[in-house]
Amino acid sequence: MLLALILLPAITGAAAFFIPSTAFRRALLVCVASAHAAMTGLAWRLDPAPALSGWLMMDDAGLLFLSITSGLFLAASVYALGYLARESKDEMTDLEEHFLFRNAPEAGFIGCLLLFLAAMTLVTVSRHFGLLWIAVEATTLVSAPLIYFHRHHRSLEATWKYLLICSVGIALALLGNFFLGVSAVSIDGGRASLVIDELLPRARSLNPAWLKAAFALMLVGYGTKMGLAPLHTWLPDAHSESPSLVSALLSGALLNCAFLGVVRIQQVCNAGGQGAFSQKALLTLGLLSVAVAAVFLVGQTDFKRLLAYSSVEHMGLLAIGFGLGQAGVFGAFFHAVNHSLVKAMLFLLAGNVLSCYGTKSIAQVRGLLRSSPGTGALWVAGFLAITGTPPFGLFFSKFIILKAAFDQGQLFVGVVLLVLLAVIFIAMATACLGMAQGSAESSAARVTGPCHWLTLVPSATLAAVALALGIGIPESLNHLLSMAARTIGGVL
Amino acid sequence: MKLDWILVLLVLGNLRLLASTRLGAKIRTVAAQGVLLGLVPLLAGMHAPGLRAAFVAVVGMTLKGVVFPWLLFRAVRETRISRDVQPYVGYSASVLIGVIGLAAMFLLSERLAPFPAGASSLLVTAALFSVFTGLFLIVSRKRAINQVLGFLVLENGVYLFGAGVMSETSLLVEVGILLDVFVAVFVMGIALFHINREFDHIETDRLSSLKN
C-alpha cells in the first residue's frame, strides 16, 4: 500500500506528459488526487505494512503530514480545473507590466504536479535518512517547473533562486546525513545505518560531537527548504510568482515536508541525549523567523508576498514549538495542520483576487466584499483564522505553544513572541481588511465579475475544516497528534 | 597513499577555480575533479573494492567527468560567453580567502575527531574545503553558470566525504543521490537557457526585480 501511494502519482505523472487530450489529462489529475486521498484515509484505519525492508514505513508524524499533503492536493486539483480553463489561452498579458507571455505546456504542468505529490508522499513515509534526502531534493526539482509556469522574467528569477538556494541548502543536509552516519560508526565501529528505527535504540552510543554537527547541518539544509530565517529568501519570490495553486501546495504541503526532515533528526537528537542543544537551536531560528516575518509584513504592498511572509512566521512557530519541547511539540503538530489548511485556502483565494482585479498590489484592491462576495467573505475569514483569532483552530495551537513557553518559565520567549504576534496581527489586519472593505469603484484596478464557483469550493471546504478544528478536535486526530508528539519526546 | 595524492589534487583544483577567469578552464577543472572523485570509493575502503563500489565509481565518473561538463559547455556555447565578468570579490582576494578557508578547515577537522576507521584528517579537510569553495563561488561570482559550478564543487565535497568515510552506504542511496544531482544540473541547465533567452545575459546581479 505504501508503494501504491507513491507509485500511483509517479506513474500517472510521467504518463501525463504524453497524454494529448486536455480534458482527459485534467480528469486524470482529479482522479489521481481523489484516489490518493482515499488511500490516505484508508491508512488511518489499517496500519500499512512496511516496505523495502523497513525503509518505507508509516509512523504517526508521517501519517499526519501525508494526510495534510493529500487533502491539500485534492483541493488544489479541483481548483486547477477552474484555473487551467482560465489560463489556457495562447497568449497571456502580464497583469503587472502588461507584456505578452506564454504559459508552459499544460501537459508538463499536470505531470509535474503529480510527480510533486509522489515526491512529497515519499518524504512522509521514508524511514531512511538517505532516502528522505533524495525525496526532499526530488520535491525541489519537480516543483521548479511549476513555479515557472508563467514564462516571463519574474517567474524565471523566482525559479532560479528557488532552485539554487534550496539545492545548496539540501546539499548541506546531505553532508549532515553523512555526519550522522559517522557518529554511528566512530565509537563502536558498528554499521553506519541511517534507518531511523535502527538509530533510535542505540542513539545513546552515537558520538555527540558528530551528532551535533549533523543536526546543525540538517537544520540549515531542511530549514532552508522550510523557510526559516535567515534562509528564507527564496520563499517570498517563489510564492508570489508561481500560480496560486502551486503557492498553496508549496506553503501548505512542501514546507511541512521539509519540516519533517527536521523532526526526524530532532527525534534522534532527543533519543541521544542532545535534546537541549537542538532545542536551543530550533528556538533561536524560530524566534528569528517570526521577527523577520513581522518586519517584512509591516507595510507589505503585495498580497501574495504578505501570505508568503506569513508562512515564514508560521514555520518559525513550528520551530519554536519543537524548541520548547513537551506540550510545545503537540502544539506544533496541531499548528502545522491548521496553518496548512488556512494558508492553502488563502493562497487559492489570492488567485481569485488576482484574476478579478488584475493586480497583486494591496493598495489597489478595494471592495472585495462587494465585487465578489464569496471570495471577500472567505478572505476575511481566512485573515481571522491565520492571525489566530478564536474560534479557529490556529488560536488553540498558538495558545498551546505560548502556554508551553510560560509554563516552562521561558518568559523571554513568551513575551517576545506575544509582542511579535501582536505586530503581525495589526499588519495583516491593515492589509486584509483594507482589501475587503470599501467600494470596488474606488479601487485603482479594473474589476471583473465574481469568480467561477469551482475556484471557490476548495477554499470554502478548507475554511470549514479549519473552523471545525477550532470547535473541537476529533478523537482520532487528537490521538494521532498525541502519539506523534510522544515519539518526539513531547507529552501534553 | 594514493588517496592522499588525489586529495592534494582536489585541493589545488579548488584554488585554481578561485583564481580562474575563463569559464572553459573552470568547467574542465570541475570535470577533472569529478573523475578524481570517482576513484575515491575504490581507494578509500579498507577491503578490496567490490562490484558495487566499482559500479558507483563508473556511474559517478561518467556523470561528473563527461555528462556535466558536456551540459555546461553547451550552455557556454549557446550563450557565446567565455570570460567571466568582474566578480563581487576579486580573483587574488578570492585565492587569499581560499587559503584562509583551507587553514580554517584544517582546524575544524582536527576538532571533529575521532574519525571512523579508514578516514584521514586530510580527507575530511579536503571535503570541507570543497564545500567552502563551492559556497564561496556561489556568493561571490555573478554569472549564473558560476553558480552551477559552485553547486557542483559543493556537491563534490559532500560526495568526497560520503565516499571516503561511509564506505557502507547502500547502493540505492548512492545512485539516488547521483540521480538527484544529475536532474538538478539538468534543470539548472534548462533554467540557464531560459535566463539567457529572457535577459540576453546571465548575470545574476540583474536578477533583482523581486524585492521586499
Interface residues (C-beta under 8 A of the other chain):
Chain A: H128 G130 L131 W133 I134 E137 A138 T140 L141 A144 P145 Y148 R151 H152 H153 R154 L156 E157 A158 T159 W160 K161 L163 L164 S167 V168 A171 L172 L174 L175 F178 G181 V182 V185 S186 I187 G189 R191 A192 L194 N207 A209 W210 A213 P236 D237 S240 E241 F296 Q300 T301 D302 R305
Chain B: R111 L112 P114 F115 P116 A117 A119 V131 G134 L135 I138 A144 Q147 F151 L154 E155 G157 V158 F161 G162 V165 M166 E168 T169 S170 L172 V173 G176 I177 L179 D180 V183 A184 V187 M188 A191 H194 I195 E198 F199 T204 L207 S208 S209 L210 N212
